[in-house]
């Protein structure tokens, strides 16, 4: 009998987020641009870069961005999720004033990949013009999925297409850019400024949406078991998930996959058997990691696997304190 479940514990101290007020009069009010549950089946991978220099700083004075990034990236986990279809939706009412389709979906992993999408970095996308000089732009939609036409009026929540990975996309996501009179505006900061770090006085997100985003930048994407080494590409494709250990498994490997880890974080992957710790792997990161995979495992002993509960445990320590700790137990009998 084999049973698998997962528990996740995260601390809220990984990022400073102060919920601000509501958008000021005449400002754009934004809903999520994607139909999903933040922190469950979609995740914020990157924010707007607010530093004019070659450095990269997000709205919370953190580094969950990169130099010149002009939007907020809402990612989904795998290409299997892409195939299921995750709607991209209008964040506010307006008129479709530009769109592009026909750009193939391909994950950008190299300079050659980036060169192949030069001048089409947004991939398949939609631009919506709103009142008072506001625009929103939605990038990296799935090829062939855009279901609006230029000139069409759209309401908040109307489907524009599906999440894809066209253009310059290293993972499946929708990139939302917000502009006022052509200038990039961070929806977490709005137009009125505010504290040096954190949400502005009048963010553009609706209060309900902003509350859902009140979570650490470092997030667990997935955790599980395998019977051999795990590759990041297999997780991205969605082909490594769902393995169920068996008494005959030649090896047992526990793995964890997380995003937005920081330089100096200690990442620990542990496989625990009914008799205690069976395997352990740990790494101290030498630089920030947009996503990171770590696994630990053991070959089947000559006498076979002892019956009982096994645990895949994934932990991230920052300054000695756990900012992520997750486990997936399985009953092996």
Steps between C-alpha positions, in 0.01 A plus 500: 500500500646834392364837609648838413418841636683827541531758774663841459612751759626845404599796710373847415828665596666446163381830353368825641151568368277769646147508363434855386184685409298489180563657161452877500221670307561478125754221539468159344365224725638156417384144552720195443596450134482122536234253611673315784562491875813690603737279699313183401507451124662828394779709649652846463845434359619858439398861566572833330859624528483844664875577491610720211860373520633159401389370840159334535265584790135405542230697684588342837869594461566133421659340195208304357548660159773562245650809339249677278204272576183700432222277627373243748541133402232251605634150434338160494697186579536280194434452131234248601314791661543695176343213308203495739443868426527784754304811394662843475233756585459876475601674824278798427241607239623668184558466126741261326735730309774256397564128489734242353461127449693239304821499706600141591519394864853402606684526830793741474807339652794646307628809322409335170142458625490868598637606163226300327229718658673837460238776461229249593592463867134536605408208277128473441335785684213743542500872582190652659454877517301633795373846596732790596806379308534160666605181318551140602702250296481120529797301364606140426154366417468156345526503121156489341314564826421873468124533467450878480533733202659840467238766568290276724367631830575271795374488856695412813544123510442438128727229363773626267676169436697233686827502696788388280874546458538687173761770453772541762356264763714273718187352662127499417344824623313816420694824530282799588636847425313812613561841341371854556560735205768258380686481833533166684314497832551234765147396608629434852619861531238690300538871424521650848814343641512399863748336735851439370432127489168324460160568349433863406232729641267427209586169330311416183396149605155459654522442878380139459772425245771674701413292806549179299847620403607558861743208508876443491684523169663162568247230421490123467390392154494127566642212703498127441679171445688335215693178444804681361660842445253778419556760227355849505391465140292193588325696777435791265348262246295336775634151429677441834204568729263234627751218554378260770773302681455122500658226714683396182635848417870476418561828685312761698570867434333799667498834319381859548456780246482864611515851355656832602769373734773735622878499512609341828188284536569146615286258301455152650337194347451201731361148456371357826417131544306324779839445666617860476688724256598300192659763272578870520628760253563866582631802308573861600409717202776719358251731326128567471304228324181566305425129536689216663475121523672281757465126560639227725465124472613147573517173309280215620680300772566130451220409739249729330329812629375484860124536514349821635492875442763675291528879477638730233601814691608827339628790713640846424685677781570874480725643771444176690119522491267291285327705229376184330439157646291244316455125507326224307445174693433167332394172660706220348374149574 
